[in-house]
Amino acid sequence: MKQRIIIVGGVAGGASVATRLRRLSEENEIVMYEKGAYISFANCGLPYYVGGTIREKDALLVESVENMVMEFNIEVHNNTEVVDIDPEKHIITVKNVLNGEVSTDHYDRLILSTGAKPIVPKIPGLDHADNIFSVRNIPDVARMKKYMDTHNVHKATVIGGGFIGLEMTENLVELGLAVTLVEASPQVMAPLDFEMAQFVHEQIEMHGVTLILNDGVAQFSNNGRTLVLSSGEEIDTDLTVMAIGILPDSALAQKAGVKTGIKSAIVVNEHFETSVPDIFAIGDVIEVTDFVTGMPTLIPLAGPANRQGRFLADYLNGLEAKNPPVQGTAVAKVFALTVATTGKNERLLKQAGVVCHVVHLHPNSHAGYYPGAAPIELKVIYDDQGKILGAQAIGTEGADKRIDMISAVMRLNGSVEDLQLIEVAYAPPYASAKDPVNYAGYLAADQRQGLVKTIEWHEVDALIGKQAYFLDVRESFELAAGKISGSHHIPRGELRGRIEELPKDQPIYVYCSVGLRGYNAARILALNGFDVYNLDGGLKTYEQAKYETGHMKVQPRTADQGESFSTMVQHGTQAAKIVVDACGLQCPGPILKVKQSMEKLNEGDVLKVQASDFGFHKDIVAWADATGNQLLKNNIVGNKVVATLMKGAKDSHDDAQQTLQTASNNGGATTMVVFDGDLDKAIATFIIATGAAAMGKPVTLFFTFWGLNIIKRQAHAKISKSGTDKLFGMMLPKNADHLPLSRMNMAGMGPKMIKKVMADKNVDSLAVMIERAKQLGVKMVACTMSMELMGVAREEIIDGVEFGGVASYLGEAAKSNVNLFI
């Protein structure tokens, strides 16, 4: 039977349902009303039109009015707003927005595709500004471009760190503007978990953007030329883009009595029917069913809107079609990074009380030996049954491909183990024989099979506070780039030969750079009876989560400088003697390449290195500081980090600056080898240690041989000893209270006299000094080799002391500007 079907709104949903309806029936009358001039345009491309990547406005038009009329025989009324609906009479009232003319129209079926509208809060001063813009349609961005063409715009501010906000930020930077991005939440891109968003934060700041988080706009002043934030900070701006978010544009539906739900979104059933007969709704204006939770939610994306238009047209023509749940698969370009997500994030799942597990990994986009490989930061979330709940991927290449693969497995109700079975089209330029998605499946399978226990990045600090035993299994040269505070160090290759150094009476938390060597070490230890956990995602995930915004000083690029941003370090003009290509290398590959190449250079020679891992941007700063080499340049060029270093110390012409820099390089730390076990020397040790700690300096005391007697317990459980161990135990002082003096010991009378004098003069006793040192954060390490030789058991050592070998001392000594042997 012939029907008159009226569609309110175009773009993704409206245009899709209109054309599909015509393809399925030549009989029905299909009518479209669109308030704007354009019935179908690529609103996702609007930021790139502003930035000039898309040069012609017509390129944004998906379907013109003329083509819709001629090709599909659809009656189109653009520039016409539907202002009222009479559901009983099946009549709508419309108004021509150009001339104000009002008329009515009759429908048999009415489809609402009114989309969403930008959130524009009532901020004081907003009404008096002429330089504030939103990004919803072509006229919006046309007005913005016209304003920039006719005004002297140098500084811009973007309010909101969602997809549109980030895309506008990048495109305004592309125009050469100094851009500030303000986000009221602790992170940008809400679909990401915080530790993943930190990669985006760093990328934003690498490109010269001032990023302000946890702060919102309180008011505009000076006709919009000044923003006042909630914190009181003021920002001068020539132009402001409001990208706070969107809300369903459901006012027309509500006026007609249509039921609405979350944030006034229209409630529909599986056939897109609303609560009012013969009225349907699709697109950003409706609630959808969350694929993961099965609950109503809002997911305003173009892909689902297009599918909804198709499936509604099928249903109206008698075909089997239902409103499918939505996963929320999305992708965005953020400068050099591709950021892609699907499903729910860990934060929202935990808020909903869902028990979930995660894997973090940092594989290459394709085979590392083929040029151009770049790391992908990948996170996969699953539940107790192995169901995939969500995934996030970030990288300069291949992130979208991996999320598409995981999204497809999710849609087909595959498990996390099924990720192991995906067969990728493999060739070195495109992938590795073991794809990153395969690796994610392998890691999750190992967790589910009980082969490895893991901890996440956010558990580390609490464990440090409890003095948990962390074991760093990286190579020694990697320590210069950072480590977990208080951790012990045994390279993975030495682990089997030094396994006796590790305690079996407490859990061991193993870590490496990205997790792989940590996993291998965890398997070795687990098979030898240790209670061991691997740090999921390795040190890279933990340190990235700790990234602090606002500390990167970058020289912003102007429009004619090309794709290069430089961290503000001293610039050199000397040509590089060695050029190193570390692109595609997995951590610690780039740092190892730098170390090996630097060893071939003479003092004053210059090394240039490029890497595809953006983490190298901060790793090379830490490495240069720790090794005394000079970092001349540290640039972001396209999708790479390009650093230039000079071997050796800073220029000698500025002694004051060199001294200051040297102090900064080693942190002003103090390290002491406590070899002697005499009372007077022990007192001197702790006076120096507590004094240095009180001045804010990191202090490490390394107790070896006779010095071990200083840190013995007053009392401990009885320990069975035999042979020389028992003999040493009888001959050595029991604890710090029984230490002799180095001079004037006089059969024990000397120590008693010293202690009395100290008490009379209100000088703290050695025991009090030791406790005070602990409170001040002085790190105390007992030499395990000396303990074995001297017959000292771990149970005899006071609480708060760590155990380590000479490498532990040397690692701390390398960072110190005071090293004492007592």
N, C-alpha and C positions, 0 to 999 in steps of 0.2 A: 504494500500500500504506500502510495506517495505521501511523503512527510516533508514538512518545512522545519529544517534543523538550523537553529541560530546559534552561532558561536560568539561568545563575548571575549575578545582578546585574541591576539595573534602570537607572534614569536614562536617558541618551541612547541608548546602543547597545542595551541589553537591552530597553527598552520599545519601541524602533523595530522590532527584529527580531521581537518577540512579536506586535505588532499587524499587521505586514506578513505574517507567517506565517498569521495567522488570515484575513486578507483573501484570501489565495491558496488556502486550503484549510480546509474545514469538517470534514474527516475526522480530521486529526492531533490528538493530545493535546498541548497546549502548557502547560508548567508553568514557573513562575518562582519562584526562591528569591532573596530579598533579605535581607541581614543587618540592614538598618535598618528603620525603620517606614514609610519613604516609598519607593515603588518608582519614581517618576518625578517629579523636581522640578528647578527651574531653578537649578542651583548657581551659574551665572554671576550670578544676581541676589542672592546672599547678602550681599555687601557693602552693597548698597542697602537691604536689610532692616535691617541694623545701623544705617545712617545715617538711616533713617526715610523715605527716598524711597519705598520700598515699605512701606506701613504694616501690611498684614495678612500674616501667615505663610501663610495659605491661598492667597494670590495666587502663591506660589512653586510650588504644586503643579500639575504638568502633567497628570498622570493619577493618579486615586485607585485604591486597591485595589478598592473597590466597583465603580467604573466598568469597570475592567479585567475583572472577573469577569462583570458583567452584560452589557456591550456586546460583549465579545470572547470570552466563554466561555473565559477563560484561568484555569487553576488557580494561584492566587497564595499563596505562603507568605512573608509578610514577617516581620521579627524572627526569621529563621531563617538560620543560617549553614551553608554547605556546608564541612565540615571535612576530607573525604577523598574521593578518587576511586579506584575500582578499574577501570582501563581494560579489563582482560581480561573481567571479569564485567559490565561496563557498569552498575556500581552506584555510587551516591554515598551518603556518610554525612552526615547533617545534624543540627544541634543547635538547639533552640529557645533563643534568647538570654535569654528572659524566665524560663523555668522549668528550663532545663538538660536537657530531655528530648531523647534521641538516637534517631534512626530512620534507615532507609535508603530508597532509591528507585532504580528501574531506568530506564535511558534507552536509546533507540536512537541519538539524536544529542544531543551535549552542547555547549552554546554558553557559552563563558566571556566574561563582560562585567564583570569585576571592577574595571575602572577603574584609578585611580591613588590613591596615598596621599601625604599631606604629608611632606616631609622634616623630620624632627625630630632634629637632631644631638645627640650626647651631650655637652651643655655642662654643666660643673660648676655645681651650684646649681639646675639646672632642676627636679629632682625635689622640691625643697623649696619651690617657688613655687606659689601658687594663683591667680595673676593672668596666666598665660600661656595663650594660646588659638591654635588653628588655625582655618581656614575651609574645611572640606570638605563639611559637610552641615548640615541644618537644626538638629539637636541641638547642633552646635558653636556656631553663632551664637546659639542660644537661651540657652546657658550664658553666653556673653559678655554678652548684653543683660541677663540677670538679675544678673550681677556688677556691671555699671555701674549698675543700678537700686538695688542694695543697698550700694554702696560709694561713697566720696567720690572719684570719678575726675576729675582735672583734666588730667593729663598722660598721653599714650600714646606708645608706641614701636612702630613697624612694622619688622620685620626682613625685608628682601627687597624689591627694586624691580622685580619682575615685574608681570604684569597684576593679580593679586589684591592684591599689596602696594600698588600705586598706587591701586587702587579702594578699599581699606580706608583708606589714608591720607586720601583725599578725604572719605570718609564720616565718619571720626572728626573731621576738621576741621569738617564740617557740624554735628557735635554740639557744637561750641564748645570742643573740647579743644586743648591745645597739643601738637602732634604732632612727633615726630622720626622720620625715615625713615633707616634704616641699610642700606647696600648694600655688599657686600664687593668688587664689581667697580668699574671706573672709571666706569660709567654704569648708569642704569636701563634697563629694556626692552631686553633682549638682541637682539630682532629688528631694532632700529634700528642704523644706523651712528652713530658717536660724535657727529659734527657735527649730526646730526638729533636725537639724544638731548639735546643741549644746549638745544634749544628747550623740551624737557620739563623739564629741570633748572630753567631759569629760571622756568617756569610754576609749578612746585612751590614755589619759594622766594617767588615773588610772592604766594602765598597763605599765607604765614606759617609754612611748614613748615621745620624745621631739617633740612637734607639733609646726610648724612654718606656720602661715597663712599670706596672703597678701604679700608674698615675693616669688620671683622667682630666678632661677639660672642665674647669669650673665656670669660666666666663671668657667672653671676647671683649676687648676694649680697643680704642683707637680705630673704630670702624673696621674691625676685623684684622688689623695689622699687628695686634698683640694678643696672644693666647695666655691666659692665666690658668695654670694647672691646679689640681686639688692640693698639691704639695706647697703651692705658693710660687713655684718657679714660673717665670715669664719667658715666652718664646716670641721673638719677632719673626713675622712671616709676611710674605707678599701674596701668598695664595694658600688656601686650605682646602683639602679634600676630605669630606665626611664619608668614611667607609666603616661605620660602626657595626653595620649588619643590616638585615632586612627582616620585614614582617609580612605575613600573608595579607594581600590586599583584598580583604573579604567584606568591606563595608556594604557593597551592593547585595551580597548574599545575605548578610545579617538583616538588612532592611527588608528582605523578602521572607524572613523567618526561617532561613536555613540554619540548621544546627552547626555550631562551631565548637572547636576544642582547644588544643594547645595553641596559645598565642593567637586565638581567634581564627585558626585554620579551619577550613571546611571539613567536616567529618563525612567520609564516603564509605560505602561498603565495597565488596570485592568486585562489583560491576560499576564502580564510580558513581553510584546513585547517592544523592544527598537525601536529607530527611524530607524534602519536598518532592512530590511526584513529578516526573518528567523533567527534573532539573538535575544535571550531572556536573561534575567538576573534575578538573585535571590540573597538573602542573604545580608550581610553587605555592599555590593558594590552598592546597589540600594537606591533610595529615596522611602520612604513609605508614606502613607497617615495617618496623625495623627487622631486617633479616636475621640478626643475631638474637635479639631479645624477644621478638614477637610482639612488642609493645608499640603503641602509636608514637610517632615522632615526626619531626620536620627535617627533611633532607632536600633542600632546594637546589637541584642539579639539572642540567639540560638533558642528560642522557635519560634519566627516569621520566622526565616530562614528555620527551619524544615517544618513548615506549607506551606511556599511558595514553597518548593520543591515538596511537595505532590500535591498542587493545580495546579502547572504548569504541572506536569505529567498527571493529570486528564484532563486538557485542551487539551494537545497534543494528548490525546486519545479520544477526542470527548465528554468527560463528562462535565457537568455543573460545572464550578469552576471559581472563580474570586479572584483577589488579595485583601485580606481583609485589612481594616485599622488596625493600630497597637496602642494598649493602652500604651505599654511601661511598662508592669507589670514586676517588678524585685525584687530580694531579695539578700542580702549579709549577711555573717556572719562577725561581727566585734567584735572579742574577745568573750565576754559573750553575746553580743547582736545580735538579728536578726533584720535587718533593711529592710523593705519591702515598696514598693511604687507601685502605679498604676495611670495612667492618668497624668494630668499636675499639677504642683505645683502652689501655690498662686502667687509667685513672677512672673513667666512667664505669668500667666493669666492677671495680672495687667499691665505688660509691654505691652501686646497685647490689652489693653483697655477693657478686659472682666470684667463685674461686677460680683463679686462672694462673697459668704458668707462662713464662716467656723465654725466648731465646734472642740474644743479640749477636750479630756477627758482622764482620767488616770485609767481605770478599771483594775481589776485583770484578769489574764489569765484563771482562773477557780475559783470555789467557795472558798472564803477566809478561810473557816473553814476546808478545806481539805489541808493537808500539801503540801507545794511546790508552792503555788500560787504566782505569780509575777506580778507586774504592767505592763500594756501595755500603751505606750504613743501613742494615736491615734488622727489623724487629718483627717477630711473629708471636702471636698470643693464642693460647689454646686452653681448653678446659680439662677436667679430670678424665673425660672420655676420649680426649684427643681431637675433639671438634675444634676447627679453626675459628677463632672469634674475631680476629683482626690482624692487620699487618701494616707496617710503615716502612718506607724505603726512601733514602735520600742519596743522591749522587750526581755527578756530572754526566754520567752515561749509564743507561740500562735500568734505572730505578723504576720507570714506568712499566717496562717489560716484565719485571719480576712481580710487581703488584698485580698486573693483568693476569699473570699465571696463577697467583695465589687466589685472586678473586674468582677465577673460573673454577678452581677446585672447591672453594667455599660454596659457590652457587650450585654445584653438583653434589653437595653434602659430603665431600671427601674429608678425610681426616688429615691430621698433621703428618702422619706416617706416609700418606699418599704423596706428599711432596717429594719423597725419595724416588718415586716411580716416574716422575715426569721426564719424558724424553725430549730434550731440547735439540734444535738444529745446531749442531756443534761444528764450528771451525774457529781457529784462533782469533780472527778479527771480530767474532760475534759472541763467543761464549767460551767457557771452559768445559772440559769433559765432565767435570762435576760442577753443575751450575749452582750459583748462590742459593736458588730455591731448593735444590737437592740438599745442599749443606744444611739449610734450615731444618729440613726433614730429618737428616741424620742426627743433628743435635737434639731435636725434640724426642726422637726415638730413643736415644741414649738416656735421656732424662726419664722417659716413661718406663724404660726397661731396668731402671735402677743402676745403670752403669756409672752415672756421675750425679753428684749432688751439687747444686749451685747456690750462690747468693747473688742478689742484685746489687746494683751500684748504691742504692739508697740505704742498704743495710751496713755498709762499710764503716761509716763514722761511729755508729753505735758500738760496733765490734771493736774499733780502735779504743773507744772509751772504756771498754771492758778488758783492755789489754790482751785481746785475742792474738793468736799466733798467725801472722801473715807471712807467707813465703813467696818471694819474688824469684821466678825461675828464668828471668831474662838474662841476656849476656851482660857482662860488666859495663861495657861501653854504653849500654842503653840507660843506665842509672842516671846519667847526666841530664836526661830529658825529663826526670821526675820519677817519683815513686810514692807508695802509700806510707804514711808516717809510721815509723817504728817497725817496718817490715824487715824480715831476715832475707838473706840472699844466697841462693845456691843455683847456679845456672842449670838448666834442665839436663844438659849433657853430663853434668857431674853428680846428678841426684842419686843414682844408684850407688856410687862409690862413697857418698857422704850421708847416706840415709840414717846412720846411727846418730847423727847430730840432732835429729828431729825428735820432739817429745811425742810419746804415745799416750800421755795422760790427758790430752786436750785436743780439740779439733784443730786442724791445720787448714788455713784458707789460702789457697794457691792462686797466683795470678801471673799473667804475662801481658804482652801489649794488647792483643786482640782476643785471646781466649784459647787458641789452638794449643800452644805449648802448655798452657795451664791445664788443659784437658788431659794431655798426654802425661803430665806430671801427676795429676790426680789419679789416673789409672795405675801408675807405678806405685803410688803410695797406698791406694786402696787395696791393691793386690798384696801389699806387704803388711796389711793389718791396721793401717792408720785410718782415723776418722777424718776424712778430707772433703773439702768443698772447693769448687772452682768458681772464680769470679766471672759471672756471665758477661760476655762482651769485653772482658779484660780491662786493663788500665785505661784504654782509650775511651770506653763508655763512661767510666767513673770520672775521669778528668774532664771530659766534655760536659758532663752534668754539673761540674763545679765551675764552668766558665762564668766569669763575671762581666756583665755588660758595662759599657762606659769606660773601659780601661784601654781600649785600642785607639791609639792616635793615628789617624789615617789622613793623608792629603787628598781631599776630594778631587775628582777629575772634572775638568771642564769639557764642554761638548766636542772640542777639537783635539782632545788628547788621546783618543782611542781607548781600548779596553785595558787600562792599566791603573792600578791603585797601589800606592806605596805607603808602607808603614814608616812613620817618621823616625828613621835612624840616620846615622851619619852617612853621607853619600861619598863614594870614592870614584875616581876617574881612571884608575889603573886598569888595563885590560886583564881579563882572566887568563891565567896560565893553563888552567885545567877547567874544562866544562863537563859537568856530570849530568847525565840524563837518568833520573831516578823515577821517572813516570812508570806507573804500573807495578812498582815494587810494593810488596806488603810490608807493613811495619814489622821489624825495625829496619827494613832494607834501605830507605833513604838516609837515615842517620849513619848506618854502617858504611854506605857509599861515601858519605862526607868524611867520616873518620879515616877510611882507607886512602882517600884521595889527598886529604890534608897531610897525611904522613909522608907523602911524596914531595911536598912543597917545602921551600925554604922560608925563613922568617920574612914577612913582608909580601910574599906571593899571594895572588888573588885566585880564589876558587868560585866558580859560578855553578849553581845546581838548580835544576828544575824538577818538581815533583807534582804528581797528580792528586796527592792526598792533601787536602786543605789543612789537616792536622799538623802537617810539616811546618806550616806558617808559625805556629807557636813553639813546636819542638825545636826548631833551629835556633830560636832565641834562647831557650833554656840551655841548649847544648853549647852555644857560643859563650854564654855567661860562665858555664861550669868549666869550660876548657881553656878560657883565657884568649879565645880568638875573637876577632873583631867582625861584627855583622855590619856590612856596609849598606846593603839594600835588602829589602824583604817585600817583594811585590806580588800582587795578584795580577796575572796577565792572562786574560781569557779564563780558561779552565785549569790553570796551573799556578803553582807557587814558584816564583823565581827568586832565589836568594843569592847574594854575593857576599863572600867572606874574605877577610885578609888574615893570613896566618900570623899569630902572635898578638902581643899586647897593643893597646891603644897608642895613638901618636904621642911621642914624648914631649912635644912642645907645650902641652897643657898638663903640667904635673898635678895640679889640683883636681882637674877633672878626672885624670887617670886614677888618682887615689880614691876619689869618690866612686868611680866605676868599679874599681877592684873590690872595694868594700861591698858594693851592691852585688858583684858577681858571686862572692862567697858567703854573702849573708851576714858577715861579721860573726861567724860561729866560732865556738871554742871547743877544742877536743883535747882530752888528756888521757894518756896511757898511765894507769895507776899500777905500777909494778911493785912498789915497796909496800910493806905491811906494817910500818911503824906508826905509832899513834900520832906523833907530831906531824908527820908527812900526810897522814890521813886528814888531820885537822886543816892543814894548809890546803889540801885538795878541795875540801868542801867549802872553805872560806872563798877560794877563788871561784869555784863552780857556782855557788849561790850568788856571789857578787855579779858575775857575768850574766847569770839568768835574770837577776833583778834589773839589769840594764837592757833587758829585752833580747839578749843574744841566745841563740840555740846552743846548748851545752851537751856534750857527750863524754861520759867517763867510761873508759875501757879497762876493766879490772882483769889483771893477768897475774899468774904465779902468786907471790906473797900478798899481793893486793886483794886477792879473793877473801882473805881473812876479814877484811873490813866489812864485807857485805854478807857475812854469815848470820844466820838466825840466832836469837837468844836461846830458843828451844825448838826442837823439831822431833818428829816421830823417830823412833829408834831405827837406825839403818844398819843392816848387816854388812860388814866389811871384812875383808881378809887380806893377808899378805901385806904388801907395802902400803895399800890404801889404809889398812887398819893402823899401821905404824905411823904414817903421816898424820892420821887423825889424832893419835895420842900426843904427838910432838908439836903440832901446830896450835896457835891460839884458837880457843873455842869460838870466839866472836869478837866484835869491836871492843867490848869491855875488857878483853884480856890482851890487847895489843901492847907491845913493849915500846919504849922510847928508843930513838936511834942513838942518842947520847944520854949519859947520866941515868941509865935504866936502874941501876943499883938494886938488882934482884927484885924488881917490881915496885920499889919505893918511889922511883921517879914518876911513873905514870900516876900514882896516887897523888903526889904533890901537884902535878900539872892539873889534874882534875879539880883539886881543892882550890887552886889559884883561879882557875876558870870560873868556878862557882862563886868565889868571893868577888870577882870582878864582873859578875853578871854576863859572862861569855857562855853562849850555848854549848851544851855538851855535844860530843860527836854524834850521839844518837839523835839529838834534836836537829843537828845540822843535816843529817841524812834525811830525816822526815821533811825538813823544810825544802831540801833540794827536790824531793819528789813533788811537793806541792807547787814548786816553781817550774816544773816540767823538765827538770834535768834528766836526760836519758842515761841510764846505767846499763852497761852490757858486760856480762861475764864471759870470758874467753873459754869456750868449750874444750879446746885442746889443753889448756892449762888445768882446767878442772879434772880432766881425765888423768893427767900426769900427777896431780897433787892429791888424787883420791877424793875430790870434793863432789858430792852428789847434788843434783838440782834441788832436792828436798831441803838441803842445808842453807840455801840462798834465800835472802829476804824477799818478800813480795815486791813487785814493781821492777824487778831486774830482768832484762832480756838476755838471751843467750845467742852468741854468735862467734864467728871466726874472724880471722884477720881481715877478710874482705869487708866485713861490717865496719871495722875501724877505718880502713882505707877509704871506704865510700864516704864516711862522715868527714874524715880528715881532708879529703879533696875539696870539701865545701867550706873549710875553716880558714880563718886568717890567724888563729892562735892554736898552736899544737905544742903541748907540754908532755914531757916524760918525767914521771915522779916515782 
